[in-house]
C-alpha cells in the first residue's frame, strides 16, 4: 500500500532522458517545442554551454572546444523546469506535491519532444528523488530513533566521540537485471566542515536504465515503475515518528 502525506521533504525531483545528439537542433525546432509546452512552461531562457573534448594520441594531447545551446523552459513560479540540450532532456521540480502532477509534466515534455524528433532512442532514463529532512528546534543532532531506519545510522556507533561529527554519509549501489539504483544517505551537514548545528538527514534515490528504449509508452511506464520502486525504498528508510511529522493522509 502506498502512503500519502500532507507534506514532504523533497527538495529536487528530477527525470532525465539521455539520447544520441539530435539532428536539426536549431532555433526553428526549439520554437516548435516551445509552442507545444508554453501553456504550462511559458518562460524560456537560453544558456551557452562550452564543451571541451580532450584526446591523447601518440603522447600528444589535443583539445577541441565546441559550444552548445541549452534551453530552460520554466513555469511562472520558477519551481518547475524543463531543460533541453542536444543530448538530453531534464524535467525538474523544486516544489514537489505529488507524483501524478510531476508525471504530467514529464509526459508533456517527452511526447512533445518525440513529435519533433520521432526517431529518438533513449540511451538512459533516470528518476531521482532528493529528500532533505530537517527538524527545526531539535538539538539532538544525532538522535534519529523512530525517524530514520536504524540500519542507516549504525556506523555512527563506531565513533568514540560522535558529538564531534561534522558529516556522515553513505552510498549503496544496486545492480538489477535492467536497472541500477544509487542510494545516498546521511547527515550531510549544511554547515560543513563545522560540527553539526542542525538536525538534518538526506535520503537521495536515483534509479536509471541500462538498456536503450525507443517507444514513448515504454519510457513513461519505466518512469512510473521507478517511482514505485523508490517509494518502497523510501518507506523502508523512515519510521513512525517521521510519518507523523509528514502527516499521513488516511
C-alpha positions as CSV (number, residue, x, y, z in Angstrom):
1,X,0.0,0.0,0.0
2,X,1.4,3.4,-1.0
3,X,1.3,6.0,1.8
4,X,0.3,9.6,1.1
5,X,1.4,12.5,3.2
6,X,0.3,16.1,3.8
7,X,3.9,17.4,3.4
8,X,7.2,16.0,2.2
9,X,10.9,16.9,2.5
10,X,11.7,16.7,-1.2
11,X,14.0,19.5,-2.5
12,X,14.6,18.1,-6.0
13,X,12.7,15.6,-8.1
14,X,14.4,15.1,-11.5
15,X,13.7,13.0,-14.5
16,X,16.4,12.8,-17.2
17,X,16.3,11.2,-20.6
18,X,19.6,10.8,-22.5
19,X,19.8,10.2,-26.2
20,X,22.3,10.5,-29.2
21,X,22.9,14.0,-30.3
22,X,19.8,15.5,-32.0
23,X,20.0,16.4,-35.7
24,X,18.3,19.7,-36.7
25,X,18.7,21.1,-33.1
26,X,18.1,24.7,-34.1
27,X,16.0,27.8,-33.5
28,X,13.2,26.6,-35.6
29,X,12.7,23.2,-33.9
30,X,13.2,24.8,-30.5
31,X,10.5,27.3,-31.3
32,X,8.1,24.5,-32.2
33,X,8.9,22.7,-28.9
34,X,8.2,25.9,-27.0
35,X,4.9,26.4,-28.7
36,X,3.8,22.9,-27.7
37,X,4.6,23.4,-24.0
38,X,4.2,27.1,-23.5
39,X,0.8,26.9,-21.7
40,X,2.5,25.3,-18.7
41,X,6.1,26.5,-19.3
42,X,5.8,30.0,-20.7
43,X,9.3,31.3,-19.7
44,X,12.3,30.5,-21.9
45,X,16.0,31.1,-21.2
46,X,18.9,30.3,-23.4
47,X,22.3,29.3,-22.0
48,X,25.5,28.8,-23.9
49,X,27.4,25.7,-22.8
50,X,31.1,25.2,-23.6
51,X,32.1,21.5,-24.1
52,X,35.8,20.7,-24.1
53,X,36.9,17.4,-25.6
54,X,40.4,16.2,-24.9
55,X,42.1,13.4,-26.8
56,X,45.6,11.8,-26.4
57,X,47.3,10.3,-29.5
58,X,51.0,9.2,-29.7
59,X,51.8,11.0,-26.5
60,X,50.3,14.3,-27.6
61,X,47.2,15.9,-26.1
62,X,44.8,17.9,-28.1
63,X,41.6,19.8,-27.1
64,X,38.6,20.6,-29.1
65,X,36.2,23.2,-27.9
66,X,32.5,23.3,-29.0
67,X,29.5,25.3,-27.9
68,X,26.0,24.0,-27.4
69,X,22.9,25.9,-26.6
70,X,20.9,24.8,-23.6
71,X,17.3,25.9,-23.3
72,X,15.4,26.2,-20.0
73,X,11.6,26.3,-20.0
74,X,10.1,27.4,-16.7
75,X,6.6,27.7,-15.2
76,X,5.6,31.1,-13.7
77,X,6.7,30.1,-10.3
78,X,10.3,29.1,-11.4
79,X,9.8,25.8,-9.5
80,X,9.1,23.6,-12.5
81,X,11.8,23.4,-15.2
82,X,12.4,21.6,-18.4
83,X,16.0,21.7,-19.6
84,X,16.7,20.7,-23.2
85,X,20.1,20.3,-24.8
86,X,21.3,18.3,-27.8
87,X,21.8,15.0,-25.9
88,X,19.2,15.1,-23.1
89,X,16.0,16.5,-21.6
90,X,15.6,17.1,-17.9
91,X,12.3,17.7,-16.1
92,X,12.9,19.1,-12.6
93,X,10.5,20.1,-9.8
94,X,11.9,22.2,-6.9
95,X,8.5,22.2,-5.2
96,X,7.0,18.7,-5.5
97,X,3.4,18.0,-4.5
98,X,2.7,14.5,-5.8
99,X,3.8,12.1,-8.5
100,X,0.8,12.5,-10.8
101,X,1.3,16.2,-11.2
102,X,5.1,15.7,-11.9
103,X,4.3,12.8,-14.2
104,X,2.0,15.0,-16.3
105,X,4.9,17.4,-16.9
106,X,7.2,14.6,-17.8
107,X,4.7,13.1,-20.2
108,X,4.1,16.5,-21.8
109,X,7.9,17.1,-22.3
110,X,8.6,13.7,-23.7
111,X,5.6,13.4,-26.0
112,X,6.2,16.9,-27.4
113,X,9.9,16.2,-28.0
114,X,9.1,12.9,-29.8
115,X,6.6,14.8,-32.0
116,X,9.5,16.9,-33.3
117,X,12.2,14.2,-33.2
118,X,10.3,10.9,-33.8
119,X,13.4,8.8,-34.2
120,X,14.9,9.4,-30.7
121,X,16.1,6.3,-28.9
122,X,16.8,6.9,-25.2
123,X,20.1,5.6,-24.0
124,X,19.4,6.2,-20.4
125,X,16.3,7.1,-18.3
126,X,16.8,8.4,-14.8
127,X,14.5,9.3,-12.0
128,X,15.9,10.9,-8.8
129,X,14.3,12.0,-5.6
130,X,16.3,14.1,-3.1
131,X,14.9,14.4,0.4
132,X,16.5,16.9,2.8
133,X,14.9,16.2,6.2
134,X,15.3,19.0,8.7
135,X,13.8,19.1,12.2
136,X,13.9,22.7,13.4
137,X,14.4,23.3,17.2
138,X,15.7,19.8,17.9
139,X,19.3,20.0,19.2
140,X,19.8,16.2,19.4
141,X,21.5,16.2,16.1
142,X,22.5,12.5,16.1
143,X,19.3,11.1,17.6
144,X,17.1,9.8,14.8
145,X,15.4,7.0,16.7
146,X,11.9,6.5,15.4
147,X,12.5,8.8,12.4
148,X,15.1,7.0,10.3
149,X,15.7,3.3,9.9
150,X,18.4,2.5,12.5
151,X,20.3,0.4,9.9
152,X,21.2,3.6,8.1
153,X,22.7,5.0,11.3
154,X,24.6,2.0,12.7
155,X,28.1,3.2,11.6
156,X,27.9,6.3,13.8
157,X,28.3,3.9,16.8
158,X,31.8,3.3,15.5
159,X,32.9,6.7,16.6
160,X,34.1,7.2,20.2
161,X,33.2,10.9,20.2
162,X,30.2,11.2,17.9
163,X,29.5,14.7,19.2
164,X,32.5,15.8,17.1
165,X,30.8,14.6,13.9
166,X,30.8,17.1,11.1
167,X,29.4,14.8,8.4
168,X,28.1,11.3,8.0
169,X,27.4,9.9,4.5
170,X,26.9,6.5,3.0
171,X,26.2,5.2,-0.5
172,X,24.8,1.9,-1.9
173,X,24.5,0.8,-5.5
174,X,22.0,-1.8,-6.5
175,X,22.6,-3.7,-9.8
176,X,19.3,-5.2,-11.0
177,X,18.8,-7.0,-14.3
178,X,17.7,-3.9,-16.3
179,X,18.1,-1.1,-13.8
180,X,20.6,0.4,-11.4
181,X,19.9,2.3,-8.1
182,X,22.3,4.7,-6.5
183,X,21.1,5.4,-2.9
184,X,23.0,8.1,-1.0
185,X,22.1,8.9,2.6
186,X,23.3,10.5,5.8
187,X,23.8,13.6,7.8
188,X,25.1,16.0,5.1
189,X,25.9,18.9,7.2
190,X,24.9,22.2,5.6
191,X,27.5,24.0,7.7
192,X,30.3,21.6,6.8
193,X,33.2,21.4,7.8
194,X,31.9,22.9,11.2
195,X,30.3,20.5,13.7
196,X,26.6,19.9,13.5
197,X,24.3,22.9,14.2
198,X,21.1,21.5,12.7
199,X,19.2,18.3,12.9
200,X,19.2,17.2,9.2
201,X,19.3,14.0,7.2
202,X,19.4,13.3,3.5
203,X,17.8,10.5,1.5
204,X,18.7,10.5,-2.2
205,X,17.4,7.9,-4.5
206,X,18.5,7.7,-8.2
207,X,17.1,4.9,-10.4
208,X,18.3,4.5,-14.1
209,X,18.1,2.1,-17.0
210,X,20.9,0.1,-18.6
211,X,19.3,-0.5,-22.0
212,X,18.1,1.7,-24.8
213,X,14.3,2.3,-25.2
214,X,12.7,3.9,-28.2
215,X,8.9,3.9,-27.6
216,X,7.3,6.8,-25.6
217,X,4.9,4.4,-23.9
218,X,7.8,2.3,-22.6
219,X,9.8,5.3,-21.4
220,X,6.7,6.6,-19.5
221,X,6.0,3.2,-18.0
222,X,9.6,2.9,-16.9
223,X,9.3,6.2,-15.1
224,X,6.2,5.0,-13.3
225,X,8.0,1.8,-12.3
226,X,10.9,3.8,-10.9
227,X,8.6,5.9,-8.9
228,X,7.0,2.8,-7.4
229,X,10.4,1.3,-6.6
230,X,11.7,4.5,-4.9
231,X,8.5,4.8,-2.9
232,X,9.0,1.3,-1.5
233,X,12.7,2.1,-0.5
234,X,11.7,5.4,1.0
235,X,9.1,3.8,3.2
236,X,11.8,1.3,4.3
237,X,14.1,4.2,5.1
238,X,11.8,6.0,7.6
239,X,10.0,5.3,10.8
240,X,6.7,6.1,12.5
241,X,7.7,9.4,14.1
242,X,8.7,10.9,10.7
243,X,5.5,9.7,9.2
244,X,3.6,11.6,11.9
245,X,5.6,14.8,11.2
246,X,4.8,14.4,7.5
247,X,1.1,13.8,8.3
248,X,-0.3,10.6,6.9
249,X,-3.4,11.1,4.8
250,X,-6.0,8.4,5.7
